[in-house]
Amino acid sequence: MSAVPRQHKVDSPEELGRRIRAARKAQGLTQVDLAEIAGVGPRFLSELERGKDTVRLGLTIRIARLVGIDLFAIPRGSETRL
């Protein structure tokens, strides 16, 4: 049986940024390393990790996926949970 991934509610840009930063550090990557892999500038990644709410969603999703974070849109009150 496979393990169920830990779920965390992300309800702010700051929370998503903290999770991305933690995942990047857990993989031993610097901001410069991850920015290069993701094809973005280090400034963008820094702003994302600080929770700047004007960052681009598409790039944010790409970076989250690169550090092993899958994002889900689950309707509140939904009986189906991961």
N, CA, C and O of each residue as an XYZ file, in Angstrom:
328
protein
N       0.849     -1.169      0.000
C       0.000      0.000      0.000
C       0.896      1.234      0.000
O       1.858      1.309      0.763
N       0.575      2.198     -0.858
C       1.392      3.414     -0.913
C       0.976      4.380      0.182
O      -0.172      4.389      0.625
N       1.920      5.182      0.603
C       1.661      6.148      1.669
C       0.835      7.308      1.127
O       1.022      7.734     -0.013
N      -0.063      7.806      1.936
C      -0.863      8.970      1.570
C      -0.012     10.206      1.812
O       0.548     10.362      2.897
N       0.099     11.099      0.812
C       0.919     12.296      1.006
C       0.337     13.185      2.094
O      -0.879     13.269      2.264
N       1.223     13.846      2.825
C       0.770     14.804      3.835
C       0.109     15.978      3.143
O       0.615     16.493      2.146
N      -1.007     16.390      3.671
C      -1.740     17.505      3.085
C      -1.600     18.732      3.968
O      -1.629     18.648      5.196
N      -1.452     19.846      3.325
C      -1.352     21.116      4.028
C      -2.203     22.126      3.293
O      -2.102     22.274      2.075
N      -3.034     22.814      4.035
C      -3.845     23.853      3.420
C      -2.964     25.073      3.177
O      -2.273     25.553      4.075
N      -3.004     25.549      1.969
C      -2.274     26.757      1.601
C      -3.304     27.830      1.342
O      -4.065     27.757      0.377
N      -3.326     28.835      2.213
C      -4.340     29.869      2.052
C      -3.769     31.272      1.901
O      -4.468     32.269      2.081
N      -2.476     31.328      1.566
C      -1.874     32.635      1.317
C      -0.626     32.454      0.465
O      -0.028     31.378      0.460
N      -0.232     33.495     -0.253
C       1.019     33.430     -1.010
C       2.223     33.163     -0.095
O       3.171     32.480     -0.480
N       2.163     33.716      1.123
C       3.279     33.521      2.063
C       3.427     32.050      2.444
O       4.542     31.537      2.533
N       2.301     31.376      2.669
C       2.352     29.958      3.040
C       2.900     29.118      1.896
O       3.726     28.233      2.121
N       2.455     29.381      0.681
C       2.981     28.644     -0.466
C       4.472     28.907     -0.611
O       5.241     27.981     -0.873
N       4.887     30.149     -0.445
C       6.302     30.486     -0.529
C       7.127     29.742      0.510
O       8.211     29.245      0.203
N       6.619     29.662      1.742
C       7.332     28.922      2.802
C       7.482     27.447      2.446
O       8.534     26.849      2.676
N       6.441     26.876      1.894
C       6.492     25.449      1.531
C       7.469     25.206      0.382
O       8.211     24.224      0.389
N       7.466     26.094     -0.593
C       8.412     25.951     -1.706
C       9.844     26.116     -1.196
O      10.725     25.349     -1.584
N      10.087     27.095     -0.341
C      11.425     27.303      0.228
C      11.887     26.063      0.995
O      13.026     25.624      0.839
N      11.010     25.506      1.818
C      11.365     24.330      2.611
C      11.688     23.139      1.709
O      12.647     22.409      1.957
N      10.888     22.949      0.668
C      11.134     21.836     -0.253
C      12.444     22.036     -1.011
O      13.195     21.083     -1.218
N      12.715     23.268     -1.423
C      13.980     23.552     -2.134
C      15.161     23.252     -1.235
O      16.112     22.592     -1.654
N      15.108     23.730     -0.001
C      16.215     23.506      0.929
C      16.381     22.029      1.258
O      17.504     21.547      1.401
N      15.265     21.304      1.379
C      15.331     19.869      1.661
C      16.035     19.114      0.539
O      16.615     18.053      0.770
N      15.985     19.663     -0.680
C      16.656     19.046     -1.821
C      18.075     19.559     -1.999
O      18.769     19.168     -2.938
N      18.505     20.431     -1.100
C      19.867     20.943     -1.160
C      20.111     21.929     -2.283
O      21.244     22.090     -2.738
N      19.054     22.588     -2.734
C      19.185     23.552     -3.827
C      19.252     24.969     -3.286
O      18.574     25.304     -2.315
N      20.070     25.796     -3.916
C      20.059     27.225     -3.620
C      18.977     27.875     -4.479
O      18.451     27.254     -5.403
N      18.656     29.116     -4.170
C      17.705     29.833     -5.017
C      18.235     29.947     -6.438
O      17.473     29.822     -7.396
N      19.513     30.178     -6.578
C      20.113     30.306     -7.913
C      19.997     28.984     -8.669
O      19.677     28.973     -9.857
N      20.258     27.864     -7.978
C      20.138     26.543     -8.619
C      18.727     26.320     -9.143
O      18.539     25.979    -10.311
N      17.731     26.516     -8.274
C      16.348     26.256     -8.665
C      15.881     27.237     -9.733
O      15.164     26.847    -10.655
N      16.269     28.480     -9.625
C      15.887     29.457    -10.643
C      16.408     29.032    -12.012
O      15.702     29.139    -13.015
N      17.641     28.553    -12.043
C      18.232     28.101    -13.306
C      17.479     26.895    -13.855
O      17.180     26.845    -15.048
N      17.171     25.929    -13.004
C      16.440     24.734    -13.430
C      15.054     25.101    -13.951
O      14.588     24.544    -14.945
N      14.398     26.047    -13.270
C      13.030     26.441    -13.626
C      12.982     27.419    -14.794
O      11.916     27.651    -15.365
N      14.115     27.988    -15.148
C      14.131     28.956    -16.238
C      13.576     30.306    -15.836
O      12.984     31.012    -16.653
N      13.767     30.666    -14.572
C      13.330     31.977    -14.082
C      14.529     32.674    -13.459
O      15.573     32.056    -13.248
N      14.383     33.947    -13.169
C      15.456     34.681    -12.518
C      15.442     34.454    -11.013
O      14.395     34.154    -10.440
N      16.598     34.594    -10.369
C      16.658     34.442     -8.913
C      15.745     35.430     -8.186
O      15.218     35.118     -7.118
N      15.556     36.613     -8.758
C      14.672     37.599     -8.125
C      13.233     37.089     -8.068
O      12.551     37.245     -7.055
N      12.778     36.479     -9.160
C      11.428     35.920     -9.171
C      11.286     34.872     -8.076
O      10.310     34.883     -7.327
N      12.244     33.976     -7.980
C      12.175     32.911     -6.982
C      12.206     33.488     -5.568
O      11.471     33.026     -4.694
N      13.039     34.479     -5.342
C      13.102     35.131     -4.043
C      11.752     35.750     -3.672
O      11.290     35.614     -2.539
N      11.129     36.424     -4.628
C       9.824     37.042     -4.378
C       8.757     35.985     -4.121
O       7.893     36.169     -3.264
N       8.813     34.888     -4.854
C       7.871     33.792     -4.653
C       8.007     33.227     -3.241
O       7.008     33.034     -2.549
N       9.231     32.966     -2.818
C       9.459     32.390     -1.496
C       9.080     33.356     -0.366
O       8.761     32.921      0.740
N       9.115     34.642     -0.640
C       8.714     35.629      0.360
C       7.203     35.873      0.355
O       6.680     36.599      1.200
N       6.511     35.261     -0.604
C       5.055     35.383     -0.644
C       4.530     36.602     -1.362
O       3.388     37.006     -1.144
N       5.344     37.193     -2.213
C       4.860     38.352     -2.969
C       3.676     37.902     -3.820
O       3.796     36.975     -4.621
N       2.548     38.556     -3.646
C       1.328     38.074     -4.281
C       1.150     38.513     -5.728
O       0.080     38.312     -6.303
N       2.159     39.097     -6.313
C       2.046     39.488     -7.712
C       2.856     38.583     -8.640
O       2.975     38.870     -9.831
N       3.409     37.498     -8.108
C       4.173     36.596     -8.964
C       3.236     35.874     -9.931
O       2.036     35.775     -9.678
N       3.780     35.373    -11.029
C       2.978     34.724    -12.063
C       2.610     33.303    -11.665
O       3.471     32.519    -11.266
N       1.335     32.976    -11.772
C       0.822     31.682    -11.341
C       1.445     30.519    -12.115
O       1.803     29.507    -11.512
N       1.577     30.642    -13.417
C       2.145     29.551    -14.211
C       3.557     29.197    -13.774
O       3.902     28.022    -13.654
N       4.368     30.216    -13.538
C       5.734     29.963    -13.078
C       5.738     29.411    -11.660
O       6.563     28.562    -11.324
N       4.830     29.884    -10.838
C       4.726     29.376     -9.471
C       4.401     27.890     -9.482
O       5.012     27.120     -8.742
N       3.461     27.482    -10.299
C       3.096     26.068    -10.391
C       4.268     25.246    -10.912
O       4.518     24.151    -10.409
N       4.983     25.745    -11.898
C       6.141     25.015    -12.431
C       7.186     24.804    -11.346
O       7.717     23.702    -11.211
N       7.489     25.832    -10.576
C       8.491     25.722     -9.522
C       8.022     24.765     -8.435
O       8.808     23.955     -7.945
N       6.754     24.847     -8.053
C       6.225     23.908     -7.052
C       6.404     22.476     -7.524
O       6.832     21.622     -6.747
N       6.090     22.197     -8.768
C       6.246     20.841     -9.298
C       7.705     20.408     -9.304
O       8.009     19.248     -9.026
N       8.606     21.327     -9.619
C      10.035     20.983     -9.659
C      10.579     20.577     -8.295
O      11.507     19.772     -8.215
N      10.015     21.123     -7.226
C      10.483     20.751     -5.886
C       9.597     19.680     -5.256
O       9.712     19.401     -4.062
N       8.713     19.077     -6.056
C       7.926     17.949     -5.575
C       6.637     18.303     -4.868
O       6.121     17.502     -4.089
N       6.104     19.495     -5.123
C       4.832     19.899     -4.515
C       3.754     19.887     -5.597
O       3.856     20.600     -6.595
N       2.724     19.074     -5.389
C       1.571     19.063     -6.277
C       0.493     19.942     -5.671
O       0.228     19.876     -4.471
N      -0.117     20.753     -6.491
C      -1.179     21.646     -6.033
C      -2.521     21.088     -6.481
O      -2.665     20.641     -7.619
N      -3.499     21.114     -5.587
C      -4.829     20.616     -5.878
C      -5.857     21.697     -5.567
O      -5.704     22.460     -4.613
N      -6.884     21.751     -6.367
C      -8.015     22.639     -6.089
C      -9.168     21.739     -5.668
O      -9.823     21.126     -6.510
N      -9.413     21.663     -4.374
C     -10.443     20.792     -3.829
C     -11.563     21.674     -3.282
O     -11.334     22.477     -2.377
N     -12.762     21.531     -3.821
C     -13.860     22.356     -3.328
C     -14.082     22.140     -1.827
O     -14.042     21.009     -1.340
N     -14.312     23.223     -1.113
C     -14.631     23.111      0.310
C     -15.875     22.277      0.489
O     -16.830     22.395     -0.279
N     -15.866     21.431      1.506
C     -17.008     20.590      1.783
C     -17.064     19.346      0.905
O     -17.988     18.542      1.029
N     -16.087     19.183      0.024
C     -16.046     18.020     -0.842
C     -15.793     16.781     -0.006
O     -14.964     16.803      0.905
N     -16.484     15.722     -0.299
C     -16.290     14.486      0.442
C     -15.079     13.728     -0.061
O     -14.573     12.845      0.632
N     -14.604     14.054     -1.250
C     -13.438     13.386     -1.808
C     -12.193     14.109     -1.318
O     -11.990     15.281     -1.633
N     -11.387     13.440     -0.573
C     -10.134     13.989     -0.069
C      -9.007     13.083     -0.476
O      -9.186     11.870     -0.583
N      -7.839     13.661     -0.706
C      -6.653     12.881     -1.069
C      -6.123     12.157      0.128
O      -5.124     11.444      0.026
